[in-house]
Amino acid sequence: MGIPSELRDAWVNKRHSYTSMMAASPNEERIIHSNNSIREAVPEGFKAAAIYGVVAAVPTVIVCRVIPWAKVNLNHTAQALIISTASIAGFFIATDQYILENARGNTIGKHGKTT
């Protein structure tokens, strides 16, 4: 039905013995640090994006509900689409800004590169 456990263990052990003989890349430490920075930046970007999404949606809700023209000419579906668009735009813009800011800081601050 599958690979027997003895064969699988032998294959895994043989595979690990090959990786121990390989020389480490001089850039391996930088790559690991960069991956860790990305893992840290994504959740922080998501938190910031959630806040910006709400901040963008609230004024849009108020405008759609208060302005007489919008109340008369836009049905509830149109108002919901406008509010969703503003919220999603704020979400993606904030996420992109935060992740790029951290990536730029990672590149300039830690590797000594100027871009």
C-alpha positions in Angstrom: 0.0 0.0 0.0 2.9 2.3 0.6 6.6 2.3 1.3 7.5 0.0 4.2 8.8 1.9 7.2 12.2 0.1 7.1 12.8 1.1 3.5 11.5 4.6 4.1 13.8 5.1 7.1 16.8 3.8 5.2 16.1 6.2 2.4 15.7 9.1 4.7 18.9 8.3 6.5 20.8 7.9 3.3 19.4 11.3 2.0 20.5 13.0 5.2 24.0 11.6 4.9 24.3 13.2 1.4 23.3 16.6 2.7 25.9 16.6 5.5 28.7 16.2 2.9 27.6 19.3 0.9 29.5 22.5 1.5 27.4 25.4 2.8 26.8 28.3 0.5 28.3 31.6 1.6 24.9 33.2 1.1 23.0 30.6 3.0 22.9 32.6 6.3 21.5 35.7 4.4 18.8 33.6 2.7 17.7 32.1 6.0 17.6 35.5 7.6 15.7 36.9 4.7 13.1 34.1 4.9 12.7 34.7 8.7 12.2 38.4 8.0 9.5 37.6 5.4 7.8 35.3 7.9 7.8 38.1 10.5 6.6 40.7 8.0 3.6 38.9 6.6 1.6 38.6 9.9 2.4 42.2 10.8 1.4 43.3 7.3 -1.9 41.4 7.7 -2.6 43.2 11.0 -1.9 46.6 9.6 -4.0 45.7 6.5 -7.0 44.7 8.6 -6.8 48.0 10.4 -6.5 50.0 7.2 -9.3 48.1 5.6 -11.7 49.1 8.5 -10.4 52.6 8.4 -11.1 52.8 4.7 -14.5 51.2 5.0 -16.0 53.4 7.7 -15.9 56.7 5.9 -17.2 55.0 2.8 -20.2 53.5 4.7 -21.0 57.0 6.1 -20.8 58.6 2.6 -23.0 55.9 1.0 -25.6 56.2 3.8 -25.6 60.0 4.3 -25.2 61.7 0.9 -28.7 62.1 -0.5 -27.7 61.3 -4.1 -26.2 58.0 -3.0 -29.2 57.1 -0.9 -31.6 57.7 -3.8 -29.6 56.4 -6.8 -27.6 53.5 -5.3 -29.4 50.3 -4.1 -28.0 48.3 -1.2 -26.0 46.0 -3.5 -24.2 48.9 -5.1 -23.5 50.5 -1.8 -22.1 47.2 -0.5 -19.9 46.8 -3.6 -18.5 50.4 -3.2 -17.8 49.7 0.5 -16.2 46.3 -0.2 -14.0 47.9 -2.9 -12.7 50.6 -0.6 -12.0 48.1 2.2 -10.2 45.6 -0.1 -8.2 48.4 -1.7 -7.1 49.6 1.7 -6.3 46.1 2.8 -4.0 45.4 -0.2 -2.3 48.7 -0.2 -1.4 48.5 3.5 -0.2 44.9 3.2 2.0 45.8 0.2 3.5 48.8 1.8 4.3 47.0 5.1 5.9 44.0 3.4 7.9 46.1 1.0 9.0 48.4 3.9 10.3 45.4 5.8 12.0 43.9 2.7 13.7 47.2 2.0 14.9 47.5 5.6 16.1 43.9 5.4 18.1 44.6 2.3 19.6 47.9 3.2 20.0 47.5 7.0 21.3 43.9 7.2 23.1 43.3 3.9 24.6 46.7 3.4 23.1 47.0 -0.1 21.6 50.2 -1.3 18.9 50.0 -3.9 
